[in-house]
Amino acid sequence: MESRITGHTGLLALIGSPVGHSGSPAMYNYSFARLGLDYAYVAFDIKVEEVGDAIAAMKTFKMRGCNVTMPCKTEALKYMDELSPAARIIGAVNTIVNEDGKLIGYITDGEGFVANLKDHGIDVKGKKITVAGGGGAATAIQVQCALDGAREISIFNIKDEFFERTLDTAEKIKKEVPGCVVNVYDIADVQKMTEEIQSSDIFANATIVGMKPMEQESVVKDTRAFRPGLVVADAVYNPVETRLLKEAKEAGCVCINGKGMLLWQGVAAFKLYTGKDMPVDEVKEKFFS
């Protein structure tokens, strides 16, 4: 790393909290070195209330951009000068590109989720999908699955002061994709969640439940929801095999961990930063095998 840092090296970063576990710095820095690009990528632990200061610093340091992870995706949107169509619909950003002081916000989480499923031979078109979560990643998954042809989406989220936002997302999806049936439920309703998963083709966890230090927890409280052939995808990638995936695997489900989603959303962000294609096969073999 030291041998390729110069006075011209462009800086990129990940912001959010926690970020100490993130594989993004290794993935990006390997790709920059492999392609001979003069960039370096680091991670900063940033709380929601620090997002404004972090983005101001990004502009001051003339950083090329940054990725945004939980819980900062919605807050970061407030500081953008321009939004991609998906980011505008979703109301969150996970990728910020600094174009000579103009900050453009994108969201690649949904693309990453769908591309990860395709990488495992699974298409969302015509499928019923149940999604746990209502934050930035969850919303991105919901919107992208609808845009890519899912026939029905059931969303489960905590019934708190942000629940209205989940209902609003459902209405936006219905307006954008009238052919997709969208329902929203309280995640505390275990019976309903079990029923919806049982009638789904794909179940996705897009909450932080299962991520360290909550690795002993699962968002699915009743394992009777699982059955052989059900696709269970977890956005959590640390640990790689969450309790959700362990229990789903025991029930014969097709299990997909969150590392692939991280890879593919990163592939999309890398292109936005550099205009180049990430060396996907090499990165997959080195960091995701």
C-alpha positions in Angstrom: 0.0 0.0 0.0 2.7 2.5 1.0 4.5 2.2 -2.3 1.5 3.3 -4.3 0.4 6.3 -2.0 1.4 9.6 -3.6 0.6 13.2 -3.3 -2.1 12.7 -5.9 -3.8 9.7 -4.4 -7.5 10.1 -4.3 -9.3 9.1 -1.1 -12.5 7.1 -0.8 -14.1 5.7 2.4 -16.9 3.8 4.0 -18.9 5.7 6.6 -21.4 4.2 9.1 -21.3 2.3 12.4 -20.0 -0.3 13.1 -17.5 -0.5 10.2 -14.6 -2.4 11.9 -15.8 -5.7 10.4 -16.1 -4.4 6.9 -14.5 -6.2 4.0 -14.9 -3.1 1.7 -11.4 -1.6 2.2 -9.6 -4.8 1.2 -11.9 -5.4 -1.8 -11.5 -1.8 -3.1 -7.8 -1.4 -2.4 -7.0 -4.7 -4.1 -9.0 -3.6 -7.2 -7.3 -0.2 -7.3 -3.9 -1.8 -7.2 -4.8 -4.5 -9.7 -6.0 -1.9 -12.2 -3.3 0.6 -11.5 -5.7 3.3 -10.2 -4.4 5.9 -7.8 -6.9 5.7 -5.1 -7.0 4.5 -1.4 -10.0 3.4 0.5 -10.5 3.5 4.3 -13.3 3.1 6.8 -14.6 5.7 9.3 -16.9 4.8 12.2 -19.6 7.6 11.9 -22.8 7.8 13.9 -26.0 9.3 12.5 -25.5 12.6 14.2 -22.0 12.9 12.7 -23.0 12.4 9.1 -23.3 16.1 8.3 -19.8 16.7 9.6 -18.4 13.7 7.8 -19.8 14.8 4.4 -18.6 18.3 4.9 -15.1 16.9 5.6 -15.4 14.8 2.4 -15.9 17.9 0.4 -13.2 19.8 2.2 -10.7 16.9 1.6 -11.9 16.7 -2.1 -12.5 13.0 -1.6 -13.7 11.2 -4.7 -16.6 9.8 -2.7 -17.7 7.3 -0.1 -19.9 4.3 0.6 -22.5 4.7 3.3 -23.7 1.8 5.5 -26.1 1.4 8.3 -27.4 3.4 10.1 -26.5 6.5 8.0 -28.0 5.9 4.6 -31.2 7.9 5.1 -29.4 10.8 6.9 -26.7 11.0 4.1 -29.4 11.7 1.5 -30.1 15.1 3.1 -26.7 16.4 2.1 -26.8 15.4 -1.6 -26.9 17.9 -4.5 -28.3 15.4 -6.9 -29.9 11.9 -6.6 -30.1 8.9 -8.9 -33.8 7.9 -9.7 -33.5 4.8 -7.4 -32.1 6.9 -4.5 -34.9 9.4 -4.9 -37.6 6.7 -4.8 -35.9 4.8 -1.9 -35.0 7.9 0.1 -31.5 6.7 1.0 -28.0 6.6 -0.5 -25.2 4.1 -0.1 -22.8 5.6 -2.7 -21.7 9.2 -2.9 -19.7 10.4 -5.9 -18.0 13.8 -5.6 -18.0 15.5 -9.0 -15.9 18.6 -8.5 -17.8 19.6 -5.4 -21.2 18.4 -6.5 -22.3 15.4 -4.5 -24.4 12.8 -6.3 -26.1 10.1 -4.3 -26.8 6.6 -5.6 -28.0 3.4 -4.0 -26.6 0.1 -5.3 -27.8 -2.2 -2.5 -30.8 -3.5 -4.5 -28.7 -4.1 -7.6 -26.3 -6.0 -5.4 -29.0 -8.2 -3.9 -30.6 -9.1 -7.2 -27.2 -9.7 -8.9 -26.2 -11.9 -6.0 -29.3 -14.0 -6.4 -28.6 -14.2 -10.2 -25.1 -15.3 -9.4 -26.7 -18.3 -7.6 -29.1 -19.0 -10.5 -32.1 -17.4 -8.9 -34.3 -14.9 -10.7 -36.8 -12.6 -8.8 -39.1 -12.3 -11.8 -42.6 -13.7 -11.1 -41.6 -14.6 -7.5 -43.2 -13.8 -4.1 -40.6 -12.2 -1.8 -40.9 -11.5 2.0 -38.4 -8.9 3.3 -37.6 -8.1 6.9 -36.6 -4.5 7.4 -37.5 -1.0 6.4 -34.2 0.8 6.3 -32.1 1.8 3.3 -30.9 -1.6 2.3 -34.3 -3.2 2.8 -36.0 -0.5 0.8 -33.5 -0.8 -2.0 -34.1 -4.6 -2.1 -37.9 -4.1 -2.2 -37.8 -1.5 -4.9 -35.3 -3.4 -7.1 -37.1 -6.7 -6.8 -40.3 -4.9 -7.9 -38.6 -3.2 -10.8 -37.1 -6.6 -11.8 -40.5 -8.3 -12.0 -41.4 -9.7 -8.5 -45.2 -10.5 -8.5 -45.6 -9.9 -4.7 -43.6 -8.4 -1.9 -44.5 -8.7 1.8 -42.6 -6.2 4.0 -42.1 -6.7 7.8 -40.8 -3.8 9.9 -40.8 -2.6 13.5 -44.0 -0.6 14.2 -42.3 2.5 15.5 -42.2 6.1 14.5 -40.6 5.1 11.2 -43.3 2.6 10.3 -45.1 5.3 8.2 -42.0 5.5 6.0 -42.4 1.8 5.2 -46.0 2.3 4.3 -44.9 5.2 2.1 -42.3 3.0 0.4 -45.0 0.4 -0.4 -47.2 3.1 -2.0 -44.2 4.3 -4.1 -43.6 0.7 -5.3 -47.3 0.3 -6.2 -47.2 3.5 -8.2 -44.0 2.7 -9.9 -44.8 -1.0 -10.6 -48.6 -1.4 -10.6 -48.5 -5.1 -11.3 -46.6 -5.9 -8.1 -48.7 -6.6 -5.0 -47.1 -5.0 -1.9 -48.2 -5.6 1.7 -46.7 -4.2 5.0 -46.9 -5.9 8.4 -45.7 -5.5 11.9 -42.5 -7.6 12.4 -43.8 -8.4 15.9 -46.6 -10.4 14.4 -44.8 -13.7 14.4 -47.7 -15.8 13.1 -48.3 -13.5 10.1 -44.6 -13.4 9.3 -44.4 -17.2 9.5 -47.4 -17.5 7.1 -46.0 -15.0 4.6 -42.6 -16.7 4.5 -44.3 -20.1 4.1 -46.1 -18.8 1.0 -43.0 -17.1 -0.4 -40.3 -18.2 -2.9 -37.7 -16.0 -1.4 -37.1 -14.6 2.1 -34.6 -11.8 2.7 -33.3 -10.4 6.0 -32.3 -6.8 5.5 -32.2 -5.9 9.2 -29.1 -5.9 11.4 -30.4 -8.8 13.5 -27.8 -11.6 13.3 -24.9 -9.2 12.8 -22.2 -9.1 15.4 -22.7 -8.5 18.3 -26.2 -9.9 17.8 -25.0 -13.1 16.2 -27.1 -15.3 18.6 -30.3 -13.7 17.3 -32.5 -14.4 14.3 -35.2 -12.2 12.7 -37.3 -15.4 12.1 -38.7 -16.5 15.5 -40.6 -19.6 14.3 -38.5 -22.0 12.2 -41.6 -23.7 10.9 -41.5 -20.8 8.4 -38.7 -22.7 6.6 -39.1 -25.5 4.1 -36.9 -27.3 1.5 -36.5 -25.2 -1.6 -37.2 -21.8 0.0 -34.5 -19.3 -0.8 -33.2 -17.5 2.3 -30.9 -14.6 1.7 -29.3 -12.6 4.5 -27.9 -9.1 3.9 -25.7 -9.6 7.0 -22.2 -10.8 6.1 -20.5 -10.9 9.5 -20.8 -13.6 10.5 -20.9 -15.2 7.1 -23.3 -17.9 8.4 -25.9 -16.2 10.6 -28.2 -18.0 13.0 -30.9 -17.4 10.4 -29.0 -19.2 7.7 -28.0 -22.0 10.0 -31.6 -22.7 10.9 -32.7 -22.3 7.3 -30.1 -24.7 6.1 -31.1 -27.3 8.6 -34.7 -27.1 7.2 -33.4 -27.7 3.6 -33.6 -24.1 2.4 -31.3 -22.7 -0.3 -29.1 -20.3 1.7 -27.3 -17.2 0.4 -25.1 -15.1 2.7 -24.6 -11.4 2.5 -21.0 -11.4 1.2 -22.2 -11.7 -2.4 -24.6 -8.8 -2.0 -21.6 -6.8 -0.7 -19.5 -7.8 -3.7 -22.1 -6.9 -6.3 -23.2 -3.6 -4.8 -19.5 -2.8 -4.6 -19.1 -3.7 -8.3 -21.7 -1.1 -9.2 -20.2 1.5 -6.9 -16.7 0.9 -8.2 -17.9 1.7 -11.7 -19.4 4.9 -10.5 -16.2 6.0 -8.8 -13.7 5.0 -11.5 -15.6 4.3 -14.7 -13.8 0.9 -14.7 -15.1 -2.6 -14.1 -13.9 -4.2 -10.9 -12.0 -7.5 -11.6 -15.0 -9.5 -10.2 -13.7 -13.0 -10.7 -10.4 -12.2 -8.9 -12.1 -10.3 -6.1 -14.6 -13.1 -5.6 -11.8 -15.8 -5.4 -9.6 -13.7 -3.1 -12.2 -12.3 -0.7 -15.4 -14.2 -1.1 -14.5 -17.9 -1.6 
